[in-house]
Amino acid sequence: MAKIEHYLTGDFDEMIALIEREILKKNFSASLEDGSDFDDGSVKVAIRVFERYSYLGKNRLSLNVTLVNSQGRLFLSAITAGGSQAVFFKVNTWGEENFLLFFQNIIEPYIIN
């Protein structure tokens, strides 16, 4: 499992649309498995679960993305899971790390340092 978390600049709705579009456009085997949206007027949350095939690991893995807009501030958490072929412990995490690096490149221009 690998994780990144960042504050971002930009519009909430445009950011989640960008994330969906770029992941699905640039990953041949990627799919949007499901999503959930919440908006109570003061806080907005979008959760997306993507899955893709890892050619290097020869398995499927997921990327779970949570985007939160609270008081005009965007917070993003992205966590990868799966990808290992072992029963009791992880023997490879190449696919997870690669998927997360790919995702990091999508959001890089929007990260607040």
C-alpha positions as CSV (number, residue, x, y, z in Angstrom):
1,M,0.0,0.0,0.0
2,A,1.2,3.5,-0.8
3,K,-0.3,6.8,0.0
4,I,0.0,10.5,-0.9
5,E,-1.9,13.5,0.6
6,H,-1.8,17.1,-0.5
7,Y,-3.6,20.4,-0.4
8,L,-4.5,21.5,-3.9
9,T,-5.5,24.7,-5.7
10,G,-8.4,24.8,-8.1
11,D,-12.1,24.2,-8.4
12,F,-13.5,21.1,-6.7
13,D,-15.7,19.9,-9.6
14,E,-13.0,20.6,-12.2
15,M,-10.4,18.7,-10.2
16,I,-12.5,15.6,-9.8
17,A,-13.3,15.7,-13.5
18,L,-9.6,16.1,-14.4
19,I,-8.7,13.2,-12.2
20,E,-11.3,10.9,-13.7
21,R,-10.5,11.9,-17.3
22,E,-6.7,11.7,-17.0
23,I,-6.6,8.3,-15.3
24,L,-9.1,6.7,-17.7
25,K,-7.5,8.4,-20.8
26,K,-3.9,7.5,-20.0
27,N,-4.3,4.0,-18.6
28,F,-5.4,1.4,-21.1
29,S,-6.6,-1.1,-18.5
30,A,-7.9,1.4,-16.0
31,S,-11.6,1.6,-15.0
32,L,-13.6,3.7,-12.6
33,E,-15.1,1.0,-10.3
34,D,-17.4,3.2,-8.3
35,G,-17.7,6.6,-6.6
36,S,-19.5,8.5,-3.9
37,D,-20.3,12.2,-3.6
38,F,-21.3,14.2,-0.5
39,D,-22.3,17.9,-0.3
40,D,-24.0,19.5,2.7
41,G,-23.4,23.1,1.6
42,S,-20.3,23.7,3.6
43,V,-18.2,20.5,2.9
44,K,-18.0,18.6,-0.4
45,V,-16.4,15.1,-0.6
46,A,-15.8,13.0,-3.7
47,I,-14.5,9.4,-3.4
48,R,-13.4,7.5,-6.5
49,V,-12.1,3.9,-6.7
50,F,-10.1,3.1,-9.9
51,E,-8.7,-0.3,-10.8
52,R,-6.0,-1.2,-13.4
53,Y,-3.9,-4.1,-14.5
54,S,-0.3,-4.1,-13.5
55,Y,1.7,-5.7,-16.3
56,L,4.9,-5.7,-14.2
57,G,3.2,-7.4,-11.2
58,K,0.8,-9.4,-13.4
59,N,-2.2,-8.6,-11.2
60,R,-4.9,-6.0,-10.6
61,L,-4.7,-3.1,-8.1
62,S,-6.8,-0.2,-7.0
63,L,-6.3,3.5,-6.5
64,N,-8.7,5.1,-4.0
65,V,-9.0,8.9,-4.3
66,T,-10.7,11.1,-1.8
67,L,-11.1,14.8,-2.6
68,V,-12.5,17.2,0.1
69,N,-13.5,20.9,-0.3
70,S,-13.9,22.6,3.1
71,Q,-14.2,26.3,3.3
72,G,-12.7,26.7,-0.2
73,R,-9.6,24.5,0.6
74,L,-9.0,21.3,-1.4
75,F,-7.5,18.3,0.3
76,L,-6.7,15.1,-1.6
77,S,-5.8,11.7,-0.3
78,A,-4.9,8.9,-2.7
79,I,-4.2,5.3,-1.6
80,T,-3.2,2.3,-3.7
81,A,-4.0,-1.3,-2.6
82,G,-3.7,-4.8,-4.0
83,G,-1.1,-6.0,-6.5
84,S,0.6,-8.6,-4.3
85,Q,0.6,-12.2,-5.3
86,A,1.6,-13.6,-1.9
87,V,-0.8,-15.1,0.7
88,F,0.6,-13.8,4.0
89,F,2.7,-10.7,3.1
90,K,3.4,-8.4,0.2
91,V,6.1,-9.6,-2.2
92,N,5.8,-6.8,-4.7
93,T,4.5,-3.3,-4.6
94,W,5.8,-2.2,-8.0
95,G,2.4,-1.8,-9.5
96,E,1.0,0.2,-6.6
97,E,4.0,2.6,-6.5
98,N,3.8,3.0,-10.3
99,F,0.1,3.8,-10.2
100,L,0.6,6.3,-7.4
101,L,3.5,8.0,-9.2
102,F,1.4,8.2,-12.4
103,F,-1.4,9.9,-10.3
104,Q,1.1,12.2,-8.6
105,N,2.1,13.5,-12.0
106,I,-1.5,14.4,-12.8
107,I,-2.0,16.5,-9.7
108,E,1.5,17.9,-9.5
109,P,0.7,21.3,-11.1
110,Y,-2.1,21.8,-8.5
111,I,-0.2,20.9,-5.3
112,I,0.3,23.7,-2.7
113,N,3.7,23.5,-1.1
